[in-house]
Each structure stands twice: as C-alpha cells, then as structure tokens.
Amino acid sequence: MEFGAELRRLRQSKGMSLASLGQAVYFTKGYLSKVENGRARPNHALAALCDRALGTDGELTALLGDR
C-alpha cells in the first residue's frame, strides 16, 4: 500500500483535516498534502508522529519498511 494514500485514508477516517493533523505533528498542511499526493517522500519521523496522532499503532511506520 502506498504511504500517502493510506495516510489520507486514516486521517479522513478520524475526521481530521490536513490543518489539524499538521498542528498535531508539527508539519505544514502543504507538506502533508504533498506526501498524501505522492509529491513528497515521507520519513520515519513523520510516520511515527502521524501514527501517534492518528492512533494507528505503527501502521504508517511499517509501510516505510527500512527506507
């Protein structure tokens, strides 16, 4: 599964906007939009912060593998 698509799915399932997720993880909504649309590459720090903010128990971090 692609990280960005899964991030969007999880974020929307929690009823969060890009702006509110951005505030929770200290990244801009513009950057998060680029990640969701595959125009920016996520890193482990972002994945871990998103996992915590969305309560996904490491699901996003696992998608990155050993990158």
C-alpha positions as CSV (number, residue, x, y, z in Angstrom):
1,M,0.0,0.0,0.0
2,E,1.2,3.5,-0.8
3,F,2.0,5.6,2.3
4,G,0.3,8.8,1.1
5,A,-3.0,7.1,0.2
6,E,-3.0,5.3,3.5
7,L,-2.2,8.5,5.4
8,R,-5.2,10.2,3.7
9,R,-7.5,7.2,4.4
10,L,-6.6,7.1,8.0
11,R,-6.7,10.8,8.5
12,Q,-10.1,11.1,6.9
13,S,-11.4,8.1,8.9
14,K,-10.6,10.0,12.1
15,G,-12.3,13.1,10.7
16,M,-9.1,15.2,10.7
17,S,-8.3,17.9,8.3
18,L,-4.8,18.4,6.9
19,A,-4.5,21.5,9.0
20,S,-5.4,19.7,12.3
21,L,-3.0,16.8,11.5
22,G,-0.3,19.3,10.6
23,Q,-0.8,21.0,14.0
24,A,-0.6,17.7,15.8
25,V,2.6,16.5,14.0
26,Y,4.3,19.9,13.5
27,F,4.4,19.7,9.7
28,T,2.6,22.1,7.4
29,K,-0.6,21.1,5.7
30,G,1.1,21.9,2.4
31,Y,3.8,19.4,3.1
32,L,1.3,16.8,4.3
33,S,-0.7,17.3,1.1
34,K,2.4,16.6,-1.0
35,V,3.0,13.4,1.0
36,E,-0.6,12.3,0.5
37,N,-0.4,13.0,-3.2
38,G,3.0,11.3,-3.7
39,R,4.9,14.5,-4.4
40,A,7.0,14.4,-1.2
41,R,8.6,11.4,0.3
42,P,7.8,10.7,3.9
43,N,10.4,9.8,6.5
44,H,10.3,7.7,9.7
45,A,9.9,10.8,12.0
46,L,6.8,11.9,10.1
47,A,5.4,8.4,10.0
48,A,5.9,7.9,13.8
49,L,4.3,11.3,14.6
50,C,1.3,10.5,12.3
51,D,0.9,7.1,13.9
52,R,0.8,8.7,17.3
53,A,-1.7,11.5,16.2
54,L,-4.0,9.0,14.4
55,G,-3.7,6.2,17.0
56,T,-2.6,3.7,14.3
57,D,-0.2,1.7,16.4
58,G,2.8,1.8,14.0
59,E,0.8,1.1,10.8
60,L,2.3,4.0,8.9
61,T,5.8,3.4,10.1
62,A,5.6,-0.2,9.0
63,L,4.7,1.0,5.4
64,L,8.1,2.7,5.2
65,G,10.0,-0.5,5.9
66,D,13.7,0.0,6.1
67,R,13.9,3.1,3.9
